[in-house]
Amino acid sequence: MTAPSPSAPSAKCPICGRPREALYRPFCSRRCANLDLQRWLTGRYRIDQDDPDADEDAE
């Protein structure tokens, strides 16, 4: 079984759900790509991690 290609009808933009555009993959437009970037830059998206240095400072 093969994975669907980015141009497959089932490939949707993670921001608005419209079909993806190869130029802005995985998004459909520059607008959706910029919205995603803005969400990362403002901290709406973040990757939580354990910080071992913070634990040592508390002791």
C-alpha positions in Angstrom: 0.0 0.0 0.0 1.4 3.4 -0.9 0.9 6.7 0.9 -1.2 9.3 -0.7 0.7 11.9 -2.7 0.6 15.6 -1.5 -1.6 16.4 -4.5 -4.1 13.7 -3.7 -7.7 15.0 -3.0 -7.5 13.7 0.5 -4.5 15.9 1.3 -6.0 18.9 3.1 -4.5 22.1 4.5 -4.1 21.7 8.3 -5.3 25.3 8.8 -8.4 25.6 6.7 -9.1 22.2 5.2 -8.9 23.2 1.6 -6.8 21.1 -0.9 -3.0 21.5 -0.5 -1.0 23.5 -3.0 2.4 22.1 -3.9 4.1 25.5 -3.7 2.9 26.0 -0.1 2.9 22.3 1.1 1.5 21.3 3.5 -0.7 24.4 3.3 -3.0 25.7 0.6 -1.8 29.2 0.4 0.8 31.7 1.7 -1.9 33.0 4.1 -2.3 29.7 5.8 1.5 29.2 5.9 1.8 32.6 7.6 -1.0 31.9 10.1 0.8 28.7 11.1 4.1 30.6 11.5 2.4 33.3 13.5 1.0 30.7 15.9 4.5 29.2 16.5 6.0 32.7 17.0 3.4 33.8 19.5 3.6 30.6 21.6 0.2 29.2 20.7 2.0 26.1 19.5 4.8 24.7 21.6 6.7 21.6 22.3 6.8 20.7 26.0 10.0 19.1 27.3 11.6 18.2 30.5 14.4 20.6 31.4 16.9 18.7 33.6 18.8 22.0 34.3 15.7 23.5 35.9 15.5 20.6 38.4 19.1 21.1 39.4 18.6 24.8 40.0 15.7 24.1 42.4 17.9 22.1 44.7 
